[in-house]
Amino acid sequence: MILQQNLTGFVAELLGRVLPDVVADPAASLLVFVVVLVTIYLVGKVAIIPVVNRFLSARNLDAHARRPITKLVNIAVIFVGIAVAFGLADYGDFLQSLATIAAAATLAIGFAMQDVLQNFVAGIFIYTDRPFRIGDWIEWDGHSGVVEDISLRVTRVRTFDNELLTVPNSQLTDGVIKNPVAKEQLRLKFDFGIGYDDDIDRATEIILEEADAHEGIMDDPAPSVRLVELGDSSVGLQSRIWIDNPSRSDFVKVRGEYVQSVKERFDAEDIDIPYPNRTIGGGIELSNVDGVVEPADD
């Protein structure tokens, strides 16, 4: 850090001695412009960018979040370098000229870039709030997939059908985002229905035994079973199991194998999974039949 400060002071002192003698020459002014711009850029690269990176790291921002912010800082350093170089090279007040142009173009650009700015602000919220990260499985507005990239304007999501969706960030901040594996674990629930004459304790043991036997189901948190419903034709037992850091394909595969194994055990031990029963009662009543002629007896 001391070396950086000494380098910056040396360059400033050198330019202060040389500039008054060369700004009168157009070629020298161009040289001054280039030298000042390159110097400020290098100083920013050596001194400012590392400080910004340390600050962002202290905020626990991921690498994908630090990258676009670092690019913005680089652009700001170049902008400052151009402004200072314009002034020292005697090209006029760059900032004043730029402000005049910007004032005229701000309204048109604002309308033209309304959606872009909205998505840009939404991207900043995604970086700061971190509702999801790269590699997370998210669900929103009937879509689902794994996040592959997050930029300041769009987020790219790979669906489970291997399609790449480019989603404007505003769509992911205006609605509800579901992150099923935010803690790298996914809980699954499935309701098994058994008959009223079946043994609830034995059915519960079977459900837990099959969960313990499946290698894709976690032991901690342990599987659990709760009686959740006394239906019209069945008793509802809800099984809750946990899967460690699954993809969508793992989740579907594990649930299918688990449910199938429980069904086969129920069949083997004569535990019934009843169909819904519906009983229709009542009679038929006829009206306005006084004028109906009965057939004559033969």
Helices and strands as residue ranges (DSSP letters): H 2-22, H 26-43, I 44-48, H 49-58, H 63-88, H 94-112, H 114-129, E 137-140, E 143-150, E 154-158, E 164-168, H 169-174, E 185-194, H 200-213, E 224-230, E 235-244, H 248-268
